Amino acid sequence: MSRAPMPATEDREGGFTLIEVLIALAIVAVSLVAIGAVVSTNMRGVGVLEQHVALIAAEQAALASAIPDHDQLAPGSLEGSTGAERWRMQVEPLGAGWDVAAGNAGWVPELVTLRLRSASGATVVLRTVRLARGAR
């Protein structure tokens, strides 16, 4: 009896085994999931930034239209809306000792607090100091 000769290893066809293909697919799947998570997080961040920019733009519009001129600025509160946003402005004296003697025109600093709330519930608060005409 004679034995059949073994084929040489150079004659075998090259290729991937099923296990190698499955491992490569698993690596690709994990990579795609990681990339998807990063993209999702970035999209949420962009949405928050867009909402914040829109809120600041609405606050600037409210600030430009809500605060009265220096001659009409007086302690108290005002409310209003710009589009879908509601704002509330509070004017109060800044500190003490700013009384102006009768008959002397002067300027008195007033603390202006502007609170703006969007339809989505986001809120922004701005505090600034404005000069108001003192007692005349």
Contact map, one row per residue, 1 for C-alpha under 8 A:
1110000000000000000000000000000000000000000000000000000000000000000000000000000000000000000000000000000000000000000000000000000000000000
1111000000000000000000000000000000000000000000000000000000000000000000000000000000000000000000000000000000000000000000000000000000000000
1111100000000000000000000000000000000000000000000000000000000000000000000000000000000000000000000000000000000000000000000000000000000000
0111110000000000000000000000000000000000000000000000000000000000000000000000000000000000000000000000000000000000000000000000000000000000
0011111000000000000000000000000000000000000000000000000000000000000000000000000000000000000000000000000000000000000000000000000000000000
0001111100000000000000000000000000000000000000000000000000000000000000000000000000000000000000000000000000000000000000000000000000000000
0000111110110000000000000000000000000000000000000000000000000000000000000000000000000000000000000000000000000000000000000000000000000000
0000011111110000000000000000000000000000000000000000000000000000000000000000000000000000000000000000000000000000000000000000000000000000
0000001111110000000000000000000000000000000000000000000000000000000000000000000000000000000000000000000000000000000000000000000000000000
0000000111110000000000000000000000000000000000000000000000000000000000000000000000000000000000000000000000000000000000000000000000000000
0000001111111000000000000000000000000000000000000000000000000000000000000000000000000000000000000000000000000000000000000000000000000000
0000001111111100000000000000000000000000000000000000000000000000000000000000000000000000000000000000000000000000000000000000000000000000
0000000000111110000000000000000000000000000000000000000000000000000000000000000000000000000000000000000000000000000000000000000000000000
0000000000011111000000000000000000000000000000000000000000000000000000000000000000000000000000000000000000000000000000000000000000000000
0000000000001111100000000000000000000000000000000000000000000000000000000000000000000000000000000000000000000000000000000000000000000000
0000000000000111110110000000000000000000000000000000000000000000000000000000000000000000000000000000000000000000000000000000000000000000
0000000000000011111110000000000000000000000000000000000000000000000000000000000000000000000000000000000000000000000000000000000000000000
0000000000000001111111000000000000000000000000000000000000000000000000000000000000000000000000000000000000000000000000000000000000000000
0000000000000000111111100000000000000000000000000000000000000000000000000000000000000000000000000000000000000000000000000000000000000000
0000000000000001111111110000000000000000000000000000000000000000000000000000000000000000000000000000000000000000000000000000000000000000
0000000000000001111111111000000000000000000000000000000000000000000000000000000000000000000000000000000000000000000000000000000000000000
0000000000000000011111111100000000000000000000000000000000000000000000000000000000000000000000000000000000000000000000000000000000000000
0000000000000000001111111110000000000000000000000000000000000000000000000000000000000000000000000000000000000000000000000000000000000000
0000000000000000000111111111000000000000000000000000000000000000000000000000000000000000000000000000000000000000000000000000000000000000
0000000000000000000011111111100000000000000000000000000000000000000000000000000000000000000000000000000000000000000000000000000000000000
0000000000000000000001111111110000000000000000000000000000000000000000000000000000000000000000000000000000000000000000000000000000000000
0000000000000000000000111111111000000000000000000000000000000000000000000000000000000000000000000000000000000000000000000000000000000000
0000000000000000000000011111111100000000000000000000000000000000000000000000000000000000000000000000000000000000000000000000000000000000
0000000000000000000000001111111110000000000000000000000000000000000000000000000000000000000000000000000000000000000000000000000000000000
0000000000000000000000000111111111000000000000000000000000000000000000000000000000000000000000000000000000000000000000000000000000000000
0000000000000000000000000011111111100000000000000000000000000000000000000000000000000000000000000000000000000000000000000000000000000000
0000000000000000000000000001111111110000000000000000000000000000000000000000000000000000000000000000000000000000000000000000000000000000
0000000000000000000000000000111111111000000000000000000000000000000000000000000000000000000000000000000000000000000000000000000000000000
0000000000000000000000000000011111111100000000000000000000000000000000000000000000000000000000000000000000000000000000000000000000000000
0000000000000000000000000000001111111110000000000000000000000000000000000000000000000000000000000000000000000000000000000000000000000000
0000000000000000000000000000000111111111000000000000000000000000000000000000000000000000000000000000000000000000000000000000000000000000
0000000000000000000000000000000011111111100000000000000000000000000000000000000000000000000000000000000000000000000000000000000000000000
0000000000000000000000000000000001111111110000000000000000000000000000000000000000000000000000000000000000000000000000000000000000000000
0000000000000000000000000000000000111111111000000000000000000000000000000000000000000000000000000000000000000000000000000000000000000000
0000000000000000000000000000000000011111111100000000000000000000000000000000000000000000000000000000000000000000000000000000000000000000
0000000000000000000000000000000000001111111110000000000000000000000000000000000000000000000000000000000000000000000000000000000000000000
0000000000000000000000000000000000000111111111000000000000000000000000000000000000000000000000000000000000000000000000000000000000000000
0000000000000000000000000000000000000011111111100000000000000000000000000000000000000000000000000000000000000000000000000000000000000000
0000000000000000000000000000000000000001111111110000000000000000000000000000000000000000000000000000000000000000000000000000000000000000
0000000000000000000000000000000000000000111111111000000000000000000000000000000000000000000000000000000000000000000000000000000000000000
0000000000000000000000000000000000000000011111111100000000000000000000000000000000000000000000000000000000000000000000000000000000000000
0000000000000000000000000000000000000000001111111110000000000000000000000000000000000000000000000000000000000000000000000000000000000000
0000000000000000000000000000000000000000000111111111000000000000000000000000000000000000000000000000000000000000000000000000000000000000
0000000000000000000000000000000000000000000011111111100000000000000000000000000000000000000000000000000000000000000000000000000000000000
0000000000000000000000000000000000000000000001111111110000000000000000000000000000000000000000000000000000000000000000000000000000000000
0000000000000000000000000000000000000000000000111111111000000000000000000000000000000000000000000000000000000000000000000000000000000000
0000000000000000000000000000000000000000000000011111111100000000000000000000000000000000000000000000000000000000000000000000000000000000
0000000000000000000000000000000000000000000000001111111110000000000000000000000000000000000000000000000000000000000000000000000000000000
0000000000000000000000000000000000000000000000000111111111000000000000000000000000000000000000000000000000000000000000000000000000000000
0000000000000000000000000000000000000000000000000011111111100000000000000000000000000000000000000000000000000000000101000111000000000000
0000000000000000000000000000000000000000000000000001111111110000000000000000000000000000000000000000000000000000000000000001000000000000
0000000000000000000000000000000000000000000000000000111111111000000000000000000000000000000000000000000000000000000000000000000000000000
0000000000000000000000000000000000000000000000000000011111111100000000000000000001001000000000000000000000000000000000000000000000000000
0000000000000000000000000000000000000000000000000000001111111110000000000000000000000000000000000000000000000000000100000001000000000000
0000000000000000000000000000000000000000000000000000000111111111000000000000000000000000000000000000000000000000000000000000000000000000
0000000000000000000000000000000000000000000000000000000011111111100000000000000001000000000000000000000000000000000000000000000000000000
0000000000000000000000000000000000000000000000000000000001111111110000000000000011000010000000000000000000000000000000000000000000000000
0000000000000000000000000000000000000000000000000000000000111111111000000000000000000000000000000000000000000000010000000000000000000000
0000000000000000000000000000000000000000000000000000000000011111111000000000000000000000000000000000000000000000000000000000000000000000
0000000000000000000000000000000000000000000000000000000000001111111100000000000000000000000000000000000000000000000000000000000000000000
0000000000000000000000000000000000000000000000000000000000000111111100000000010100000000100000000000000000000000000000000000000000000000
0000000000000000000000000000000000000000000000000000000000000011111110001000000000000000000000000000000000000000000000000000000000000000
0000000000000000000000000000000000000000000000000000000000000000111111111000000000000000000000000000000000000000000000000000000000000000
0000000000000000000000000000000000000000000000000000000000000000001111111000000000000000000000000000000000000000000000000000000000000000
0000000000000000000000000000000000000000000000000000000000000000000111111000000000000000000000000000000000000000000000000000000001111000
0000000000000000000000000000000000000000000000000000000000000000000111111000000000000000000000000000000000000000000000000000000000011000
0000000000000000000000000000000000000000000000000000000000000000000111111100000000000000000000000000000000000000000000000000000000010000
0000000000000000000000000000000000000000000000000000000000000000001111111110000000000000001000000000000000000000000000000000000000011000
0000000000000000000000000000000000000000000000000000000000000000000000011111000000000000001100000000000000000000000000000000000000010000
0000000000000000000000000000000000000000000000000000000000000000000000001111100000000000011110000000000000000100000000000000000000000000
0000000000000000000000000000000000000000000000000000000000000000000000000111110000000000011100000000000000000000000000000000000000000000
0000000000000000000000000000000000000000000000000000000000000000000000000011111000000001111000000000000000000000000000000000000000000000
0000000000000000000000000000000000000000000000000000000000000000010000000001111100000001110000000000000000000000000000000000000000000000
0000000000000000000000000000000000000000000000000000000000000000000000000000111110000111100000000000000000000000000000000000000000000000
0000000000000000000000000000000000000000000000000000000000000000010000000000011111000111000000000000000000000000000000000000000000000000
0000000000000000000000000000000000000000000000000000000000000100000000000000001111111110000000000000000000000000000000000000000000000000
0000000000000000000000000000000000000000000000000000000001001100000000000000000111111110000000000000000000000000000000000000000000000000
0000000000000000000000000000000000000000000000000000000000000000000000000000000011111100000000000000000000000000000000000000000000000000
0000000000000000000000000000000000000000000000000000000000000000000000000000000011111100000000000000000000000000000001100000000000000000
0000000000000000000000000000000000000000000000000000000001000000000000000000000011111110000000000000000000000000000111100000000000000000
0000000000000000000000000000000000000000000000000000000000000000000000000000001111111111000000000000000000000000000111000000000000000000
0000000000000000000000000000000000000000000000000000000000000100000000000000001111001111100000000000000000000000011110000000000000000000
0000000000000000000000000000000000000000000000000000000000000000000000000000111100000111110000000000000000000000011100000000000000000000
0000000000000000000000000000000000000000000000000000000000000000010000000000111000000011111000000000000000000001111000000000000000000000
0000000000000000000000000000000000000000000000000000000000000000000000000011110000000001111100000000000000000011110000000000000000000000
0000000000000000000000000000000000000000000000000000000000000000000000001111100000000000111110000000000000000111100000000000000000000000
0000000000000000000000000000000000000000000000000000000000000000000000000111000000000000011111000000000000000111000000000000000000000000
0000000000000000000000000000000000000000000000000000000000000000000000000010000000000000001111110000000000011110000000000000000000000000
0000000000000000000000000000000000000000000000000000000000000000000000000000000000000000000111110000000000001110000000000000000010000000
0000000000000000000000000000000000000000000000000000000000000000000000000000000000000000000011111100000000000000000000000000000000000000
0000000000000000000000000000000000000000000000000000000000000000000000000000000000000000000011111110000000000000000000000000000000000000
0000000000000000000000000000000000000000000000000000000000000000000000000000000000000000000000111110000000000000000000000000000000000000
0000000000000000000000000000000000000000000000000000000000000000000000000000000000000000000000111111000000011000000000000000000000000000
0000000000000000000000000000000000000000000000000000000000000000000000000000000000000000000000011111100000010000000000000000000000000110
0000000000000000000000000000000000000000000000000000000000000000000000000000000000000000000000000111110111000000000000000000000000000110
0000000000000000000000000000000000000000000000000000000000000000000000000000000000000000000000000011111100000000000000000000000000000010
0000000000000000000000000000000000000000000000000000000000000000000000000000000000000000000000000001111100000000000000000000000000000011
0000000000000000000000000000000000000000000000000000000000000000000000000000000000000000000000000000111110000000000000000000000000000011
0000000000000000000000000000000000000000000000000000000000000000000000000000000000000000000000000001111111000000000000000000000000000011
0000000000000000000000000000000000000000000000000000000000000000000000000000000000000000000000000001001111100000000000000000000000001111
0000000000000000000000000000000000000000000000000000000000000000000000000000000000000000000000000001000111110000000000000000000000001111
0000000000000000000000000000000000000000000000000000000000000000000000000000000000000000000000000000000011111000000000000000000000111100
0000000000000000000000000000000000000000000000000000000000000000000000000000000000000000000010000110000001111100000000000000000000111100
0000000000000000000000000000000000000000000000000000000000000000000000000000000000000000000011000100000000111110000000000000000011110000
0000000000000000000000000000000000000000000000000000000000000000000000000010000000000000001111000000000000011111000000000000000011110000
0000000000000000000000000000000000000000000000000000000000000000000000000000000000000000011111000000000000001111100000000000001111000000
0000000000000000000000000000000000000000000000000000000000000000000000000000000000000000111100000000000000000111110000000000001111000000
0000000000000000000000000000000000000000000000000000000000000000000000000000000000000000111000000000000000000011111000000000111100000000
0000000000000000000000000000000000000000000000000000000000000010000000000000000000000011110000000000000000000001111100000000111000000000
0000000000000000000000000000000000000000000000000000000000000000000000000000000000000011100000000000000000000000111110000011110000000000
0000000000000000000000000000000000000000000000000000001000100000000000000000000000001111000000000000000000000000011111000011100000000000
0000000000000000000000000000000000000000000000000000000000000000000000000000000000001110000000000000000000000000001111101111000000000000
0000000000000000000000000000000000000000000000000000001000000000000000000000000000011100000000000000000000000000000111111110000000000000
0000000000000000000000000000000000000000000000000000000000000000000000000000000000011000000000000000000000000000000011111100000000000000
0000000000000000000000000000000000000000000000000000000000000000000000000000000000000000000000000000000000000000000001111100000000000000
0000000000000000000000000000000000000000000000000000000000000000000000000000000000000000000000000000000000000000000011111110000000000000
0000000000000000000000000000000000000000000000000000001000000000000000000000000000000000000000000000000000000000000011111111000000000000
0000000000000000000000000000000000000000000000000000001000000000000000000000000000000000000000000000000000000000001111001111100000000000
0000000000000000000000000000000000000000000000000000001100100000000000000000000000000000000000000000000000000000001110000111110000000000
0000000000000000000000000000000000000000000000000000000000000000000000000000000000000000000000000000000000000000111100000011111000000000
0000000000000000000000000000000000000000000000000000000000000000000000000000000000000000000000000000000000000000111000000001111100000000
0000000000000000000000000000000000000000000000000000000000000000000000000000000000000000000000000000000000000011110000000000111110000000
0000000000000000000000000000000000000000000000000000000000000000000000000000000000000000000000000000000000000011100000000000011111000000
0000000000000000000000000000000000000000000000000000000000000000000000000000000000000000000001000000000000001111000000000000001111100000
0000000000000000000000000000000000000000000000000000000000000000000001000000000000000000000000000000000000001111000000000000000111110000
0000000000000000000000000000000000000000000000000000000000000000000001000000000000000000000000000000000000111100000000000000000011111000
0000000000000000000000000000000000000000000000000000000000000000000001111100000000000000000000000000000000111100000000000000000001111100
0000000000000000000000000000000000000000000000000000000000000000000001101000000000000000000000000000000011110000000000000000000000111110
0000000000000000000000000000000000000000000000000000000000000000000000000000000000000000000000000011000011110000000000000000000000011111
0000000000000000000000000000000000000000000000000000000000000000000000000000000000000000000000000011111111000000000000000000000000001111
0000000000000000000000000000000000000000000000000000000000000000000000000000000000000000000000000000011111000000000000000000000000000111
